[in-house]
Amino acid sequence: MPQKIIEFYWEVGSTNSYFAWHLIKPIVARHTARLVLHPVNLGFVFRHHNYVLMEEPPIKIANRLRDLDRWAERHDLPFRMPDTFPIKTSRALRASLAMRQFSKEVEFIDALMAAYWERNDAAVADYTGLRPLAEALGVSGDELEQAAESDTVRQMLIDSTNDALERGIFGVPSFVIDGELYWGKDRMEFIDDALKND
């Protein structure tokens, strides 16, 4: 039987990508699936769809923040809303692609998510915050920055984002299984069912 594939479109600047990153892992393990990672420049996607982040009624934003706390409590995750939000994420996303070249992509995303969404470290918007994460994984900061700033990796992020738009991605986290799109951190039961029936 061929291995099941879950394509995961994510953004480090997305609260819901943080939760989805943790919630998808047990599903991947349970089904012995392969997780294919697609970083997405969400700001570009939002502009494409004429959506402006935070332009919602204050009461709705307040409820969203409380709901994030509920998700953290339910799943025992050390989430905290960072003091600086949103942040520019293109360097962090390119850094994750650069770490793919060193076979450290998953570990780097783990560290990236923890730094921003658990330790309130907005320095991950720049190499001052990204270099230590790479160095902790055995990749020098110079190697990381050189790879992340290369034309190749820059084009990889552009292509990944454009591919997302072409596939109908309008937000993250989004998952694609056998051509079917599942949007949101609260779609894990549907994803689990899709893999059972595959």
Buried (B, 14 or more C-beta within 10 A) or exposed (E): EEEBBBBBBBBBBBBBBBBBBBBBEEBBEEBEBEBEBBBBBBBBBBEBEEEEEEEEEEEEEEEEEEEBEEBBEEEEBEBBEBEEBBBEBBBBBBBBBBBBBBEBBBBBBBBBBBBBBBEBBBBBBEBEBBBBBBBEBEBEBEBBBEBBBBEEBBEBBBEBBBBBBEBEBBBBBBBBBEEEBBBBBBBBEBBBEBBEEE
